[in-house]
């Protein structure tokens, strides 16, 4: 065993190409030629993808979750069969698991990646920060229309929880003094699912205000739907569809609830959060209580919360900046534009009512009238 482990770092290191690493791994596996040929083909495919991205086909360049997820999606776009992609991911996962166990690399992104099922069209694209800024704008716009869905959508984004988990959340799942959400549900015929998830500060405050305003107790549901009733299974699709409709996201632009899970995993990976920490966020089974859980996973929780807070801050600043640029943010500004800048051919009551029901239309009318006045003058 000593001869097997000690010379490894001299032979293989993070800058070794995947093909070379596979050849070394072969010496310690009882593969048939057919099996090796299959592994070699899959490895070369991934190497080609890395080269197409301007990256050297090395072990270290292939260990990023975002790169692996994009490679998987590329294969789906090329209409590779589901089982074929699963086999390729499994082959690369074996390679990375081998070198992770030896301490050559730190993560195995292939193990943390999922392959969308055969009905790929129902799955979502991964959003970037610009997309999320648009989502924040949509949430604010929908709220002005009387549709308040910010809490379930933001929980969907920042926790990475699945649909069914979001609908099961209750007020008691929030541990206010720790700033975390505890998901503790026993699924049928499965282990107890237990997660302690950090929440960014503004979202935590928003939830607290909501709970106080609605006078909710510990056993009340935490998330509510479009009509204000407790959120039920599958209703998150309707909430996300409201965002799609508001932003005119159709076809390839359309997102689904599961797309938020893909998105937060990809964003954290791109910002340097380890695959192990991302896997922690996306799911963990345990039977420990909250305090022992917090002690055991303190570093992971703090690192994730710090990055989620940065993401939240960037999205909130973008929204604030947009509102400060808009002269149609409040009724007072609407009235000021009517009385001080130019006179619209509508009553004050009509303008105020339109500012509540359809601010986008009011903005359009005011801009058109303003342009017309400039032309006439």
C-alpha positions as CSV (number, residue, x, y, z in Angstrom):
1,X,0.0,0.0,0.0
2,X,2.9,2.4,0.8
3,X,4.3,2.0,-2.7
4,X,0.8,2.7,-4.1
5,X,0.2,6.0,-2.3
6,X,3.6,7.7,-1.8
7,X,4.6,8.2,-5.4
8,X,1.2,9.3,-6.5
9,X,1.7,13.1,-6.1
10,X,4.9,12.9,-8.1
11,X,3.1,11.1,-10.9
12,X,-0.3,12.9,-10.8
13,X,-1.1,16.4,-9.5
14,X,-3.9,18.8,-10.1
15,X,-2.4,20.0,-13.4
16,X,-2.2,16.5,-14.8
17,X,-4.4,16.0,-17.9
18,X,-7.5,13.9,-17.4
19,X,-6.2,11.3,-20.0
20,X,-3.0,10.9,-18.2
21,X,-4.8,10.6,-14.8
22,X,-7.0,7.9,-16.3
23,X,-3.9,6.0,-17.5
24,X,-2.5,6.0,-14.0
25,X,-5.8,5.0,-12.5
26,X,-6.0,2.1,-14.8
27,X,-3.0,0.5,-13.2
28,X,-5.0,0.2,-10.0
29,X,-8.2,-1.1,-11.5
30,X,-9.1,-4.5,-12.9
31,X,-10.8,-3.2,-16.0
32,X,-11.3,-5.1,-19.2
33,X,-10.2,-3.4,-22.4
34,X,-13.8,-2.6,-23.3
35,X,-14.4,-0.9,-20.0
36,X,-11.2,1.2,-20.3
37,X,-12.0,2.2,-23.9
38,X,-15.4,3.4,-22.7
39,X,-13.9,5.4,-19.8
40,X,-11.3,6.8,-22.2
41,X,-13.9,8.0,-24.7
42,X,-15.9,9.7,-22.0
43,X,-12.8,11.4,-20.6
44,X,-11.8,12.7,-24.0
45,X,-15.2,14.1,-24.6
46,X,-14.9,16.2,-21.4
47,X,-11.4,17.2,-22.3
48,X,-12.7,18.5,-25.6
49,X,-15.3,20.5,-23.8
50,X,-12.8,22.1,-21.5
51,X,-10.6,23.0,-24.5
52,X,-13.6,24.5,-26.2
53,X,-14.0,26.8,-23.1
54,X,-10.4,27.9,-23.4
55,X,-9.3,25.7,-20.4
56,X,-6.5,23.2,-20.2
57,X,-8.0,19.6,-19.8
58,X,-6.6,19.1,-16.3
59,X,-8.0,17.7,-13.1
60,X,-8.2,21.0,-11.4
61,X,-10.0,22.7,-14.3
62,X,-12.7,20.0,-14.4
63,X,-13.7,20.1,-10.7
64,X,-16.0,23.1,-10.9
65,X,-19.8,22.5,-10.5
66,X,-20.7,25.2,-13.0
67,X,-18.4,23.7,-15.7
68,X,-19.8,20.2,-15.1
69,X,-23.4,21.4,-15.2
70,X,-22.8,23.3,-18.4
71,X,-21.2,20.2,-20.0
72,X,-24.2,18.1,-19.0
73,X,-26.6,20.7,-20.5
74,X,-24.5,20.8,-23.7
75,X,-25.0,17.1,-24.1
76,X,-28.8,17.5,-23.6
77,X,-28.8,20.2,-26.2
78,X,-27.0,17.8,-28.5
79,X,-29.8,15.3,-27.8
80,X,-27.5,12.7,-26.2
81,X,-29.6,9.9,-24.6
82,X,-30.3,10.3,-20.9
83,X,-28.6,7.0,-20.0
84,X,-25.6,7.9,-22.1
85,X,-25.1,11.1,-20.2
86,X,-25.6,9.3,-16.9
87,X,-22.8,6.8,-17.9
88,X,-20.5,9.6,-18.8
89,X,-21.0,11.5,-15.6
90,X,-20.5,8.2,-13.6
91,X,-17.2,7.6,-15.5
92,X,-15.9,11.1,-14.7
93,X,-17.2,10.8,-11.1
94,X,-15.2,7.6,-10.6
95,X,-12.0,9.3,-11.9
96,X,-12.5,12.3,-9.6
97,X,-13.5,10.1,-6.6
98,X,-10.2,8.2,-7.0
99,X,-8.0,11.3,-6.9
100,X,-10.1,13.0,-4.2
101,X,-9.5,10.0,-2.0
102,X,-5.8,10.3,-2.7
103,X,-5.9,14.0,-1.7
104,X,-4.8,15.2,-5.2
105,X,-8.0,17.3,-5.7
106,X,-10.4,18.7,-3.2
107,X,-13.8,18.1,-4.8
108,X,-15.8,15.8,-7.0
109,X,-18.3,18.0,-8.9
110,X,-19.6,15.1,-10.9
111,X,-20.9,13.4,-7.7
112,X,-22.8,16.6,-6.8
113,X,-24.3,17.1,-10.3
114,X,-27.6,15.9,-11.5
115,X,-28.7,15.0,-15.0
116,X,-32.1,16.3,-16.0
117,X,-34.5,13.5,-16.9
118,X,-35.7,12.5,-20.3
119,X,-38.5,15.1,-20.3
120,X,-35.8,17.8,-20.5
121,X,-38.1,20.6,-21.7
122,X,-39.8,20.7,-18.4
123,X,-36.5,21.5,-16.7
124,X,-35.2,25.0,-16.2
125,X,-32.2,26.9,-17.3
126,X,-29.8,28.3,-14.8
127,X,-30.2,32.0,-14.1
128,X,-27.3,34.5,-13.7
129,X,-27.2,37.6,-11.5
130,X,-28.9,39.8,-14.2
131,X,-31.7,37.3,-14.4
132,X,-32.1,37.4,-10.6
133,X,-32.2,41.2,-10.6
134,X,-35.1,40.9,-13.1
135,X,-36.8,38.5,-10.7
136,X,-36.4,41.0,-7.9
137,X,-38.0,43.7,-10.1
138,X,-40.8,41.3,-11.0
139,X,-41.5,40.6,-7.3
140,X,-41.7,44.3,-6.6
141,X,-43.9,44.9,-9.6
142,X,-46.3,42.0,-8.7
143,X,-46.5,43.3,-5.2
144,X,-47.8,46.7,-6.5
145,X,-50.5,44.6,-8.3
146,X,-51.5,43.1,-5.0
147,X,-49.6,39.8,-5.6
148,X,-47.2,39.2,-2.7
149,X,-45.1,36.1,-3.3
150,X,-41.6,37.3,-2.2
151,X,-41.1,35.0,0.8
152,X,-41.7,31.6,-1.0
153,X,-39.7,32.8,-4.1
154,X,-36.7,34.1,-2.1
155,X,-36.7,31.0,0.2
156,X,-36.7,28.9,-3.0
157,X,-33.6,30.8,-4.2
158,X,-31.6,31.2,-1.0
159,X,-32.2,27.7,0.5
160,X,-32.2,25.5,-2.6
161,X,-35.1,23.6,-1.1
162,X,-37.4,21.6,-3.4
163,X,-41.1,22.4,-4.1
164,X,-42.5,20.0,-1.6
165,X,-40.1,21.2,1.2
166,X,-41.1,24.8,0.7
167,X,-44.8,24.0,1.1
168,X,-44.2,22.1,4.4
169,X,-42.4,25.0,6.1
170,X,-44.0,26.4,9.2
171,X,-43.2,29.5,11.3
172,X,-41.6,27.3,13.9
173,X,-39.0,26.2,11.3
174,X,-37.3,29.6,11.7
175,X,-34.8,29.9,14.6
176,X,-34.8,33.6,14.9
177,X,-31.8,34.1,17.3
178,X,-29.6,31.9,15.1
179,X,-30.8,33.4,11.8
180,X,-31.4,29.9,10.3
181,X,-34.2,27.8,8.9
182,X,-34.6,24.2,10.1
183,X,-36.1,21.7,7.7
184,X,-36.9,18.6,9.7
185,X,-39.3,16.2,7.9
186,X,-39.5,12.4,7.9
187,X,-40.4,11.2,4.4
188,X,-42.2,8.0,3.9
189,X,-39.9,5.0,3.6
190,X,-36.8,7.2,4.0
191,X,-34.4,8.6,6.5
192,X,-35.2,11.7,8.5
193,X,-34.4,14.8,6.4
194,X,-32.8,17.4,8.5
195,X,-31.2,20.6,7.3
196,X,-30.1,23.8,9.0
197,X,-30.0,26.5,6.4
198,X,-28.6,30.1,6.9
199,X,-30.9,32.9,5.7
200,X,-29.6,36.3,4.5
201,X,-30.5,39.1,6.9
202,X,-33.0,41.1,4.8
203,X,-35.0,38.0,4.0
204,X,-35.0,37.0,7.6
205,X,-36.2,40.5,8.6
206,X,-38.9,40.4,5.8
207,X,-40.2,37.0,7.2
208,X,-40.3,38.4,10.7
209,X,-42.3,41.4,9.7
210,X,-44.7,39.2,7.7
211,X,-45.2,36.8,10.6
212,X,-45.9,39.8,13.0
213,X,-48.2,41.6,10.6
214,X,-50.2,38.4,9.9
215,X,-50.2,37.5,13.6
216,X,-49.0,33.9,12.7
217,X,-48.3,31.4,15.4
218,X,-45.6,28.7,15.5
219,X,-47.8,26.0,13.8
220,X,-49.0,28.3,11.0
221,X,-47.6,27.8,7.4
222,X,-44.7,30.0,6.5
223,X,-45.5,30.4,2.8
224,X,-48.6,31.6,1.0
225,X,-49.8,31.6,-2.6
226,X,-51.1,34.2,-5.0
227,X,-54.5,34.5,-3.3
228,X,-53.1,34.6,0.2
229,X,-53.9,31.0,1.2
230,X,-51.3,28.6,2.5
231,X,-49.1,27.3,-0.2
232,X,-49.9,23.7,-1.3
233,X,-48.0,21.2,-3.3
234,X,-47.3,22.1,-6.9
235,X,-48.5,25.7,-6.4
236,X,-44.9,27.1,-6.6
237,X,-45.2,26.4,-10.3
238,X,-48.0,29.0,-10.5
239,X,-45.9,31.5,-8.5
240,X,-42.9,31.1,-10.8
241,X,-45.1,31.3,-13.8
242,X,-46.3,34.7,-12.6
243,X,-42.7,35.9,-12.7
244,X,-42.2,34.3,-16.2
245,X,-45.4,36.2,-17.4
246,X,-44.3,39.5,-15.9
247,X,-40.9,39.3,-17.5
248,X,-42.1,37.8,-20.8
249,X,-39.8,34.8,-20.3
250,X,-41.0,32.1,-22.7
251,X,-39.6,29.0,-24.3
252,X,-35.8,28.9,-23.6
253,X,-36.0,31.9,-21.2
254,X,-38.7,30.3,-19.0
255,X,-37.6,29.1,-15.6
256,X,-39.2,26.6,-13.2
257,X,-39.0,26.3,-9.4
258,X,-36.2,23.7,-9.8
259,X,-34.2,26.3,-11.8
260,X,-33.8,28.3,-8.6
261,X,-32.1,25.3,-7.0
262,X,-29.7,25.0,-10.0
263,X,-29.1,28.7,-9.9
264,X,-28.0,29.1,-6.3
265,X,-25.7,26.0,-6.6
266,X,-24.1,27.5,-9.7
267,X,-23.7,31.0,-8.2
268,X,-22.1,29.7,-5.1
269,X,-19.7,27.5,-7.1
270,X,-18.7,30.5,-9.3
271,X,-18.0,32.5,-6.1
272,X,-15.6,29.9,-4.8
273,X,-17.8,28.0,-2.3
274,X,-16.7,24.4,-2.2
275,X,-18.7,21.6,-3.7
276,X,-19.0,20.0,-0.2
277,X,-20.6,23.2,1.2
278,X,-22.9,23.4,-1.8
279,X,-23.9,19.7,-1.3
280,X,-24.5,20.6,2.4
281,X,-26.9,23.4,1.3
282,X,-28.8,21.2,-1.2
283,X,-29.4,18.3,1.2
284,X,-28.1,16.5,4.3
285,X,-29.6,13.7,6.5
286,X,-29.1,13.7,10.2
287,X,-30.9,13.2,13.5
288,X,-29.0,15.8,15.6
289,X,-30.6,18.7,17.4
290,X,-30.1,22.3,16.2
291,X,-27.3,23.3,18.6
292,X,-25.1,20.3,17.9
293,X,-25.8,20.7,14.2
294,X,-24.8,24.3,14.3
295,X,-21.5,23.4,16.2
296,X,-20.7,20.6,13.8
297,X,-21.3,22.5,10.6
298,X,-20.5,26.0,11.9
299,X,-17.9,26.8,9.2
300,X,-20.1,25.6,6.4
301,X,-23.1,27.6,7.6
302,X,-21.0,30.8,8.1
303,X,-19.4,30.5,4.7
304,X,-22.7,29.9,3.0
305,X,-24.5,32.7,4.9
306,X,-21.7,35.2,4.1
307,X,-22.0,34.5,0.4
308,X,-25.8,34.5,0.4
309,X,-25.7,37.9,2.2
310,X,-23.4,39.3,-0.6
311,X,-25.8,38.0,-3.3
312,X,-28.8,39.4,-1.5
313,X,-27.1,42.8,-1.0
314,X,-26.2,43.0,-4.7
315,X,-29.8,42.2,-5.7
316,X,-31.3,44.7,-3.2
317,X,-28.9,47.5,-4.3
318,X,-29.8,46.9,-7.9
319,X,-33.5,47.2,-7.1
320,X,-32.9,50.3,-5.0
321,X,-30.8,51.9,-7.8
322,X,-33.6,51.2,-10.3
323,X,-36.3,52.7,-8.1
324,X,-34.2,55.8,-7.5
325,X,-33.8,56.3,-11.2
326,X,-37.6,56.0,-11.8
327,X,-39.7,59.2,-11.4
328,X,-42.9,57.0,-11.0
329,X,-42.0,55.3,-7.8
330,X,-44.6,56.9,-5.5
331,X,-47.9,58.7,-5.8
332,X,-46.2,61.9,-4.6
333,X,-43.8,61.8,-7.5
334,X,-46.7,61.2,-9.9
335,X,-48.5,64.2,-8.5
336,X,-45.4,66.4,-8.8
337,X,-44.9,65.5,-12.4
338,X,-48.5,66.4,-13.1
339,X,-48.5,69.8,-11.4
340,X,-44.9,71.0,-11.7
341,X,-43.6,69.6,-15.0
342,X,-46.6,69.4,-17.3
343,X,-50.3,68.8,-17.2
344,X,-51.7,65.4,-18.2
345,X,-55.2,65.5,-19.7
346,X,-56.5,63.2,-16.9
347,X,-58.0,63.8,-13.4
348,X,-55.8,63.5,-10.3
349,X,-58.1,60.6,-9.2
350,X,-57.5,58.7,-12.4
351,X,-53.8,59.1,-12.2
352,X,-53.6,57.9,-8.6
353,X,-55.8,54.9,-9.4
354,X,-53.7,54.0,-12.4
355,X,-50.5,54.3,-10.4
356,X,-51.9,51.5,-8.2
357,X,-53.4,49.2,-10.8
358,X,-51.0,49.6,-13.8
359,X,-47.9,51.8,-13.1
360,X,-46.2,50.7,-16.3
361,X,-49.1,52.1,-18.4
362,X,-49.1,55.3,-16.4
363,X,-45.3,55.7,-17.0
364,X,-45.8,55.1,-20.7
365,X,-48.6,57.7,-20.9
366,X,-46.6,60.3,-19.0
367,X,-43.5,59.8,-21.2
368,X,-45.5,60.0,-24.4
369,X,-47.2,63.2,-23.2
370,X,-43.9,64.7,-22.1
371,X,-42.4,63.9,-25.5
372,X,-45.4,65.5,-27.3
373,X,-45.1,68.7,-25.2
374,X,-41.4,68.9,-26.0
375,X,-42.2,68.6,-29.8
376,X,-44.8,71.3,-29.6
377,X,-42.6,73.6,-27.7
